[in-house]
Structure formats: structure tokens, C-alpha cells
């Protein structure tokens, strides 16, 4: 698979998932950042980053969720939610949402109707999975770059990849080398 007209979507490559002191840290976070960095040149002008942030006021099922994770109830401009500086996010469009899945009107508009999106990021077993399933349901071909994603654990990462593989051909798994090939 080559980049072609696809768009690269870097899911939630943020301090909250990369800082080893964070309760939400992923040990594989550096793999996701490095893999995404390697892909950026192939997607010049066709890259979007996303950010997970807490809602101003949790409601519904989010109330008990944030009761379990009160450290995360900070404003969206808090350094906790900052993007990975290695990605040079200043010039890239960013879609911010208080939801695990990022596919919706804002991301659809940001990728300008792309027929294919290439997903990298954190966490494979949460935000990447949620985004991939919703985009596929919307009719977008999804390529998940396995070696540019990070899960809560390596086992969770693999379980999420295995689940997404069940959605072929709507969702396919790939590697950085295959995308760049």
C-alpha cells in the first residue's frame, strides 16, 4: 500500500499517554510517535492530528469514568493534553474531542472527503479502535499502521489489532514499511 491520496491521522499522540508518570501512559508510546514521524513526509499536506480532552462538565457514563480518573479533569489547554512536540504539530490541523472515537463531522471535514485514512497513535485498544470502527461504518477505508500504534499494554495492542482485522476489507492492518513502500 502506498500513501496515494490517503490521509494520515495521528490519534491522540499526547503527553498524557507518553509521560511514564501518567496513569494513562503506554510503554509503547515512543513506537507510535517514531512510526508517525517516519510517515509524515509521505503525507505532506494530508495529515491531521487528534487530541483527547476532558469535557468541561462530564455527563452520562462519563461521570463515573472521570470519578475513576479525576487527574484528567483539567482544561483542554493544560499541558497534560499537549501534543507530542516531536510531531511539529504547530503546522498541522488538529481535531480535538472529548470522546474516544475521533471520527465524526470535524475529522471527516479535516480529511476533505478522503476515501482512505491511515491511522497511527494511542491507544490501539481505545481511541484508535473507536476511530477505525466509526470511520469504516461511514464508508471510509481504514489502514491501521500496527507498528505506529501503542496500546495500554502489548497484549491489549494485539487484541485490538486482532479485533480490527475481523473488519477486513473495511479495515486493514499494515506497517510503516508497507505504507512507505
HELIX and SHEET records of a PDB file:
HELIX    1   1 UNK A   15  UNK A   18  1                                   4    
HELIX    2   2 UNK A   29  UNK A   40  1                                  12    
HELIX    3   3 UNK A   41  UNK A   43  5                                   3    
HELIX    4   4 UNK A   62  UNK A   68  1                                   7    
HELIX    5   5 UNK A   70  UNK A   72  5                                   3    
HELIX    6   6 UNK A   79  UNK A   81  5                                   3    
HELIX    7   7 UNK A   85  UNK A   87  5                                   3    
HELIX    8   8 UNK A   89  UNK A   91  5                                   3    
HELIX    9   9 UNK A  105  UNK A  110  1                                   6    
HELIX   10  10 UNK A  124  UNK A  128  3                                   5    
HELIX   11  11 UNK A  129  UNK A  137  1                                   9    
HELIX   12  12 UNK A  154  UNK A  165  1                                  12    
HELIX   13  13 UNK A  176  UNK A  180  1                                   5    
SHEET    1   A 6 UNK A  93  UNK A  97  0                                        
SHEET    2   A 6 UNK A  47  UNK A  52  1                                        
SHEET    3   A 6 UNK A   7  UNK A  11  1                                        
SHEET    4   A 6 UNK A 116  UNK A 122  1                                        
SHEET    5   A 6 UNK A 141  UNK A 150  1                                        
SHEET    6   A 6 UNK A 171  UNK A 174  1                                        
END                                                                             
